Amino acid sequence: LRQNAQKIESHGRRADAIVKSMMEHARSGSGERQAVDLNALVSEYADHAFHGMRARYPEASAAVTLRLGDDVGTATLAPQEIGRVMINLVSNALDAVRQRAEAGAPGYAPTVTVATCRADGCAEIRVSDNGFGMPEAVRAKVFEPFFTTKPTGEGTGLGLSMSHDIVVQGHGGTLAVE
């Protein structure tokens, strides 16, 4: 009971931080930046996204593989904002593999891979999946506000748009889809 209460408190604090971050973003503010162990942040939020999927779809299964580069180190960023980006990206990847698994492809093993590395002096985070993929028409619109391919009630179309704003406008980075 004590352990469950501690988990509830921890998740409550995390939810509070996410809501505050979203409110700051909505006000065009930026979260407080600090030096963060990037691999630890990526691992934590990938885990949160996985458990979120398991809570929404208990019957779903997928492997989340972490390939964290030894040389990534720390990055100065707003951890709650980048955490929100990670949750959006990993959740979308998990939705993609879940949808392909539900289509009944024989021998299909739903897999999401989250990788980090240093490239040209910058930290890079890649989220990939072995779902169906995206047609070019979808890739062209994926960062537009309110654009979604999800059924009514399952998505707002704001996750990738907000993620793009956080990464590009808020942190001076790049966010791309392949």
C-alpha positions in Angstrom: 0.0 0.0 0.0 2.8 2.4 0.9 4.6 1.6 -2.4 1.4 2.3 -4.4 0.8 5.5 -2.5 4.4 6.6 -3.4 3.8 5.8 -7.1 0.5 7.7 -7.0 2.3 10.7 -5.5 5.1 10.5 -8.1 2.8 10.2 -11.0 0.6 13.1 -9.6 3.7 15.3 -9.5 4.6 14.3 -13.0 1.1 15.1 -14.3 1.2 18.4 -12.5 4.5 19.2 -14.1 3.2 18.3 -17.6 0.1 20.4 -17.1 2.2 23.4 -15.9 4.4 22.9 -18.9 1.5 22.8 -21.3 0.1 26.0 -19.7 3.4 27.7 -20.0 3.6 26.7 -23.7 0.0 28.0 -24.3 1.1 31.3 -22.8 4.1 31.3 -25.1 6.4 31.0 -22.1 9.2 28.6 -21.9 9.9 26.2 -19.1 13.0 26.6 -16.9 16.0 25.2 -18.6 18.6 23.1 -16.8 21.3 20.6 -17.6 19.7 17.2 -17.8 21.1 13.7 -18.4 19.4 13.2 -21.8 19.5 9.4 -21.7 17.8 9.4 -18.3 15.1 11.8 -19.5 14.5 9.8 -22.7 14.3 6.5 -20.8 11.9 7.9 -18.2 9.4 9.4 -20.6 9.5 6.5 -23.1 8.6 4.3 -20.1 5.7 6.7 -19.2 4.4 6.6 -22.7 4.6 2.8 -22.7 2.7 2.5 -19.4 0.1 5.0 -20.7 -0.5 2.8 -23.7 -0.9 -0.3 -21.4 -3.4 1.6 -19.3 -5.5 2.6 -22.3 -5.1 -0.7 -24.2 -4.4 -3.5 -21.6 -4.6 -6.2 -24.3 -2.0 -4.4 -26.5 1.7 -5.5 -26.5 4.7 -3.9 -28.0 8.4 -3.9 -27.4 10.1 -0.6 -26.7 13.8 -0.9 -27.3 16.2 1.8 -26.0 19.4 2.4 -27.9 21.0 5.1 -25.8 24.4 6.4 -26.9 27.2 6.4 -24.4 28.4 9.8 -25.6 25.1 11.7 -25.3 25.7 13.2 -21.8 23.7 16.3 -20.7 21.8 18.9 -22.6 20.4 22.2 -21.4 16.7 22.1 -21.9 13.3 22.4 -20.3 12.8 18.8 -19.1 9.0 18.9 -18.8 8.7 20.3 -22.3 11.0 17.8 -23.9 9.4 15.1 -21.8 6.0 16.1 -23.3 7.6 15.8 -26.8 8.9 12.3 -25.9 5.5 11.2 -24.7 3.9 12.4 -27.9 6.4 10.8 -30.2 6.5 7.4 -28.4 2.8 7.4 -27.9 2.2 8.0 -31.6 4.7 5.2 -32.5 3.0 2.8 -30.0 -0.4 3.7 -31.6 1.1 2.9 -35.1 2.4 -0.6 -34.1 -0.8 -1.3 -32.1 -2.9 -0.5 -35.2 -0.8 -2.8 -37.4 -1.0 -5.6 -34.8 -4.8 -5.2 -34.8 -4.8 -5.7 -38.6 -3.6 -9.2 -37.9 -0.3 -9.4 -39.9 1.0 -12.9 -39.4 4.4 -13.0 -37.6 4.3 -9.3 -36.9 6.2 -8.2 -33.7 5.2 -4.6 -32.8 8.4 -2.7 -32.0 9.2 0.9 -31.1 12.9 2.0 -30.9 14.1 5.1 -29.1 17.7 6.0 -29.8 20.0 8.8 -28.7 23.4 9.9 -30.1 25.6 12.9 -30.6 25.9 14.1 -34.1 27.8 17.2 -35.2 27.9 18.5 -31.7 24.2 18.2 -31.2 22.1 15.7 -29.3 19.8 13.6 -31.4 16.8 11.6 -30.4 15.1 9.2 -32.8 11.8 7.5 -32.3 11.1 4.8 -34.9 8.5 2.1 -35.3 7.6 -0.8 -37.6 4.0 0.2 -38.1 2.4 0.8 -41.5 4.3 4.0 -42.1 2.9 7.3 -43.3 1.9 8.3 -46.9 3.6 11.4 -48.3 0.3 13.4 -48.0 0.2 12.7 -44.2 3.9 13.4 -43.7 3.4 16.8 -45.4 0.7 17.8 -42.8 1.8 16.0 -39.7 3.0 19.1 -37.8 -0.1 21.3 -38.7 -2.3 22.1 -35.7 -5.5 20.0 -35.5 -4.3 17.6 -38.2 -4.9 14.0 -37.1 -5.3 10.6 -38.7 -6.9 9.1 -35.6 -10.6 8.4 -35.2 -12.8 11.0 -33.6 -12.3 11.1 -29.9 -8.8 9.6 -30.0 -6.7 12.5 -31.0 -6.8 16.3 -31.0 -4.2 16.8 -33.7 -2.2 19.0 -31.4 0.5 16.6 -30.1 2.9 16.8 -33.0 2.2 20.5 -33.7 3.0 21.3 -30.0 6.0 19.1 -30.1 7.3 20.9 -33.2 6.8 24.3 -31.5 8.6 23.1 -28.3 11.6 21.7 -30.2 12.0 24.2 -33.0 10.7 27.5 -31.5 11.4 26.8 -27.9 14.7 25.0 -28.1 16.2 26.0 -31.5 16.2 22.3 -32.6 14.7 20.4 -35.5 11.9 17.9 -35.6 11.5 15.8 -38.8 9.5 12.8 -39.9 10.8 10.1 -42.3 
